[in-house]
Amino acid sequence: MTIRFDGKVAIVTGAGGGLGRAHALELARRGAKVVVNDLGGAVDGSGGSSAAAEAVVAEIKAAGGTAIANGSSVTDDAGVANMVKQTMDAFGRIDILIANAGILRDKSFAKMEQKDFNIVVDVHLMGTVKPVKAIWEIMKAQRYGRIVVTTSSSGLYGNFGQTNYGAAKLGIVGFMNTLKLEGQKDNIKVNAISPVAGTRMTENLFPPEAMKVFLPEAVTPGVVYLCSEDAPTGAILTAGAGVFSLAQIIESHGVALGAHATADDVAAAWGKISDMSGAKPYFQGGEQTGKFIERLSGK
C-alpha cells in the first residue's frame, strides 16, 4: 500500500529548512497541497525573512507539486489567523498540520535569564497550541484531521542546559494527550514525533559524521505515516537515522498502603512502589484512578 495525500491540504510550520522542509517536500511528493510556513529567523528566534519558505515552495513546484509560502510567526495570533485564512482562501480545507517550528536558547538553569525561558516555551508550546486552535474547528467541521506535534528526548528524558526546551517539549505531550481524546469523535488524530536529526538547530551539538547519518529526511517517513488515514492517535514516535520506536509514559502496579499511611510506610515500601515489572501505559487519566480503586480492593 502506498500512502497518498491527493486532495489533502497540509500546513507545515518551520518548513523553511531542516525537518520541516523534509516533511513538506515528502507530503507534496505524495500529492498534498502544502503551505510552507517559516518566519525565516535565526536559531534563537531573532530576525525574519520569507526567503527560506519561498525556496521550499520553489522546490515543490519544480517537482510538479502545489505549494504556497507563509511567513507568519507561530506565536503571533494575527499571523496564525492570516496563515489559516491564506490556506482556506487558496485551497478551501485543512487536513494536516505539522507543528514543527522551534528555537533554542540553551544555558544551564542557574545562568538562564527568565526571558530566554519564556520565549522558548512561547515558541514551542504556544507556537503549537495557537495553530492547532486556529484549525481545530475546521477539522471538526470536516470530520477529518491529522495533527503531528513535535516533542523531544529533552522533554521525555532531560538534557543538560535545556530546562526551557524540555519543559516546552513535555508540555506539548500533555497537550496532545487531551487533544487525542477530544478529537476522537470527529476523526481527528493527534500524534507526536520525537526526532533526532542533524539540522541548523543541532549542528553545534552533533559531530560532523553524525550530521551525515542523522538526516532530516530519515525522520520524515514516521511523520508521513502519522499524517495518514490509518495513523494511530496519541502515539509518541521517536525517530532518527531510520530507526523508529514508540515512547510511552508508564506506571507501576503500585502498593496499597491505606489512607493512613505515613511517609515512613512509603519509604519502607519504596522497593515495591518503584518495581516497574508489569508497568503499563494509560490512554487517559481516569484509568489511573481506576487502578487506585482496584488496589484498594486488594487486586
C-alpha positions as CSV (number, residue, x, y, z in Angstrom):
1,M,0.0,0.0,0.0
2,T,1.3,3.4,-0.9
3,I,0.3,6.3,1.4
4,R,-1.1,9.2,-0.7
5,F,-2.4,12.6,0.1
6,D,-4.2,13.5,-3.1
7,G,-6.9,16.2,-2.4
8,K,-5.4,16.8,1.0
9,V,-4.1,20.1,2.3
10,A,-1.2,20.3,4.8
11,I,0.3,23.2,6.8
12,V,3.9,22.6,8.0
13,T,5.3,25.2,10.4
14,G,9.0,25.9,10.5
15,A,9.3,24.3,7.0
16,G,12.0,26.6,5.5
17,G,14.7,24.1,6.4
18,G,15.7,21.0,8.3
19,L,12.9,18.7,9.4
20,G,10.1,20.9,8.3
21,R,11.4,21.2,4.8
22,A,11.8,17.4,4.5
23,H,8.3,16.9,5.7
24,A,6.8,19.5,3.3
25,L,8.7,18.0,0.3
26,E,7.6,14.5,1.0
27,L,3.9,15.4,1.6
28,A,3.9,17.3,-1.7
29,R,5.6,14.4,-3.5
30,R,2.7,12.2,-2.2
31,G,0.1,14.5,-3.6
32,A,-0.7,17.0,-0.8
33,K,-1.1,20.7,-1.4
34,V,1.4,22.3,1.1
35,V,1.5,25.5,3.0
36,V,5.2,26.1,3.8
37,N,5.3,28.3,6.9
38,D,8.5,29.8,8.1
39,L,9.4,33.0,9.9
40,G,12.9,32.8,8.5
41,G,14.6,33.8,11.7
42,A,17.8,32.7,13.3
43,V,18.1,29.6,15.5
44,D,17.5,31.8,18.6
45,G,14.3,33.2,17.1
46,S,15.7,36.6,16.1
47,G,15.1,38.2,12.7
48,G,12.9,37.0,9.9
49,S,12.8,36.6,6.1
50,S,10.4,34.9,3.7
51,A,13.3,33.6,1.5
52,A,13.6,30.2,3.1
53,A,9.9,29.4,2.8
54,E,9.8,30.7,-0.8
55,A,12.8,28.4,-1.7
56,V,11.0,25.3,-0.4
57,V,7.9,26.3,-2.4
58,A,10.1,26.6,-5.5
59,E,11.5,23.1,-4.9
60,I,8.0,21.7,-4.6
61,K,6.7,23.4,-7.7
62,A,9.8,22.4,-9.7
63,A,9.0,18.8,-8.8
64,G,5.4,19.2,-10.1
65,G,3.7,19.8,-6.7
66,T,1.5,22.5,-5.3
67,A,2.6,24.8,-2.5
68,I,2.4,28.4,-1.2
69,A,4.6,30.2,1.3
70,N,3.6,31.8,4.6
71,G,5.9,33.9,6.8
72,S,3.8,34.2,9.9
73,S,5.2,33.7,13.4
74,V,3.5,30.8,15.1
75,T,3.4,32.8,18.4
76,D,1.5,35.8,16.8
77,D,-2.3,35.4,16.9
78,A,-2.9,37.7,13.9
79,G,-0.2,35.9,12.0
80,V,-1.6,32.5,12.7
81,A,-5.1,33.6,11.8
82,N,-3.6,35.0,8.5
83,M,-1.9,31.7,7.8
84,V,-5.2,29.8,8.2
85,K,-7.1,32.3,6.1
86,Q,-4.5,32.2,3.4
87,T,-4.7,28.4,3.3
88,M,-8.5,28.3,3.2
89,D,-8.6,31.0,0.5
90,A,-6.2,29.1,-1.6
91,F,-7.3,25.5,-1.0
92,G,-10.6,25.5,0.9
93,R,-9.7,23.0,3.5
94,I,-7.0,21.9,6.0
95,D,-6.4,18.2,6.5
96,I,-3.0,18.1,8.1
97,L,-1.0,20.3,10.5
98,I,2.6,19.5,11.3
99,A,3.7,21.8,14.2
100,N,7.4,21.8,13.7
101,A,8.7,25.4,14.3
102,G,11.1,25.9,17.1
103,I,14.1,27.8,18.5
104,L,16.9,27.2,21.0
105,R,18.3,29.3,23.9
106,D,20.4,26.8,25.7
107,K,22.0,27.5,29.1
108,S,22.2,25.9,32.5
109,F,19.2,26.8,34.6
110,A,21.5,28.8,37.0
111,K,22.7,31.0,34.2
112,M,19.4,31.2,32.1
113,E,17.6,34.5,32.1
114,Q,13.8,34.4,32.5
115,K,13.3,35.9,29.1
116,D,15.1,33.0,27.5
117,F,13.0,30.6,29.3
118,N,9.8,32.4,28.3
119,I,10.5,32.8,24.6
120,V,11.4,29.1,24.1
121,V,8.2,27.9,25.9
122,D,6.3,30.5,23.9
123,V,7.6,29.3,20.5
124,H,7.5,25.6,21.1
125,L,4.4,25.2,23.3
126,M,2.2,28.2,22.4
127,G,3.6,28.0,18.9
128,T,2.0,24.6,18.7
129,V,-1.2,25.5,20.6
130,K,-2.1,28.5,18.5
131,P,-2.0,26.9,15.1
132,V,-3.9,23.9,16.4
133,K,-6.5,26.1,18.0
134,A,-6.9,28.0,14.7
135,I,-7.5,24.9,12.6
136,W,-9.4,22.8,15.2
137,E,-13.0,23.9,14.2
138,I,-12.1,23.5,10.5
139,M,-11.1,19.9,11.1
140,K,-14.1,19.2,13.3
141,A,-16.5,20.6,10.6
142,Q,-14.7,18.3,8.0
143,R,-14.8,15.4,10.5
144,Y,-11.2,14.8,9.5
145,G,-7.8,15.9,10.7
146,R,-4.3,14.7,11.3
147,I,-2.1,16.7,13.6
148,V,1.6,15.9,14.3
149,V,3.3,17.9,17.2
150,T,7.0,17.8,17.8
151,T,8.4,16.7,21.1
152,S,12.0,15.8,22.1
153,S,14.1,13.4,24.1
154,S,15.0,16.6,26.1
155,G,11.4,16.7,27.3
156,L,10.9,13.0,27.7
157,Y,14.2,12.3,29.5
158,G,16.1,15.6,30.1
159,N,19.2,17.2,28.6
160,F,21.6,19.4,30.4
161,G,21.2,23.1,29.6
162,Q,17.6,22.7,28.2
163,T,15.2,23.3,31.1
164,N,13.3,25.8,28.9
165,Y,13.2,23.5,25.8
166,G,12.5,20.4,27.9
167,A,9.6,22.0,29.8
168,A,8.0,23.1,26.5
169,K,8.5,19.8,24.8
170,L,6.9,17.7,27.5
171,G,4.2,20.3,27.8
172,I,3.4,19.5,24.1
173,V,2.9,15.8,25.1
174,G,0.4,16.8,27.8
175,F,-1.4,19.0,25.2
176,M,-1.5,16.0,22.8
177,N,-2.8,13.6,25.4
178,T,-6.0,15.5,25.9
179,L,-6.4,16.5,22.3
180,K,-6.4,12.9,21.2
181,L,-9.4,12.3,23.4
182,E,-11.3,15.4,22.3
183,G,-10.6,14.7,18.6
184,Q,-11.8,11.1,18.5
185,K,-15.4,11.6,17.7
186,D,-14.5,13.8,14.7
187,N,-11.8,11.6,13.3
188,I,-9.0,14.0,14.3
189,K,-5.9,12.0,15.2
190,V,-3.1,13.7,17.1
191,N,0.4,12.3,17.5
192,A,3.9,13.4,18.5
193,I,7.2,12.9,16.7
194,S,10.4,12.9,18.8
195,P,13.1,13.4,16.2
196,V,16.9,13.1,16.3
197,A,18.3,14.9,13.2
198,G,21.3,16.9,12.1
199,T,19.8,20.3,11.4
200,R,20.6,24.0,11.9
201,M,19.4,23.7,15.5
202,T,21.7,20.7,16.3
203,E,24.8,21.4,14.2
204,N,26.6,22.7,17.3
205,L,25.7,19.6,19.3
206,F,26.4,16.9,16.6
207,P,29.9,15.9,15.3
208,P,30.2,16.3,11.5
209,E,30.0,12.5,10.9
210,A,26.7,12.3,12.9
211,M,25.2,15.1,10.7
212,K,25.7,12.8,7.7
213,V,23.8,9.9,9.3
214,F,21.0,11.7,11.2
215,L,19.5,13.2,8.1
216,P,16.2,15.1,8.5
217,E,14.8,13.0,5.6
218,A,15.2,9.9,7.8
219,V,12.7,11.2,10.3
220,T,10.1,12.1,7.7
221,P,8.7,8.6,6.9
222,G,7.5,8.4,10.5
223,V,5.8,11.8,10.3
224,V,4.2,11.0,7.0
225,Y,2.7,7.8,8.5
226,L,1.3,9.8,11.4
227,C,-0.4,12.1,8.9
228,S,-2.0,9.2,7.0
229,E,-5.6,7.8,7.0
230,D,-4.5,4.8,9.1
231,A,-2.5,6.7,11.7
232,P,-2.8,5.8,15.4
233,T,-3.7,8.5,17.8
234,G,-1.8,9.6,21.0
235,A,1.5,8.0,19.9
236,I,4.9,9.4,20.7
237,L,7.0,8.1,17.8
238,T,10.8,8.5,18.2
239,A,12.8,8.6,15.0
240,G,16.4,9.1,14.0
241,A,18.7,7.8,11.2
242,G,16.0,5.4,10.0
243,V,15.4,3.9,13.5
244,F,11.8,4.2,14.7
245,S,10.5,3.3,18.2
246,L,7.5,4.1,20.5
247,A,7.9,6.1,23.7
248,Q,5.3,5.9,26.4
249,I,4.6,7.2,29.9
250,I,4.1,4.0,32.0
251,E,3.1,3.5,35.6
252,S,4.0,0.7,38.1
253,H,1.4,-1.6,39.6
254,G,2.0,0.1,43.0
255,V,1.2,-0.8,46.6
256,A,-1.9,-0.1,48.7
257,L,-0.7,1.2,52.0
258,G,-4.0,2.5,53.2
259,A,-5.4,6.0,53.7
260,H,-3.5,6.5,57.0
261,A,-0.1,5.5,55.6
262,T,2.9,7.6,56.8
263,A,6.0,8.8,55.0
264,D,7.9,6.1,56.8
265,D,5.5,3.5,55.3
266,V,6.2,4.9,51.8
267,A,9.9,4.7,52.4
268,A,9.7,1.1,53.6
269,A,7.6,0.2,50.6
270,W,9.7,2.1,48.0
271,G,11.1,-1.1,46.5
272,K,7.6,-2.3,45.6
273,I,6.3,1.1,44.6
274,S,9.2,1.5,42.2
275,D,9.0,-2.0,40.8
276,M,8.4,-1.5,37.1
277,S,7.8,-5.1,36.2
278,G,4.2,-5.3,34.9
279,A,4.1,-1.5,34.4
280,K,1.7,-0.3,31.7
281,P,0.7,2.9,29.9
282,Y,-2.8,4.5,30.2
283,F,-4.7,6.2,27.4
284,Q,-6.5,8.7,29.7
285,G,-6.1,9.9,33.3
286,G,-9.2,8.1,34.6
287,E,-7.5,4.8,34.1
288,Q,-5.0,5.7,36.8
289,T,-7.9,6.4,39.3
290,G,-9.4,3.1,38.3
291,K,-6.1,1.4,39.2
292,F,-6.1,3.0,42.6
293,I,-9.6,1.7,43.3
294,E,-8.6,-1.7,42.2
295,R,-5.6,-1.6,44.5
296,L,-7.8,-0.6,47.4
297,S,-10.0,-3.6,46.8
298,G,-7.0,-5.9,47.0
299,K,-6.4,-6.6,43.3
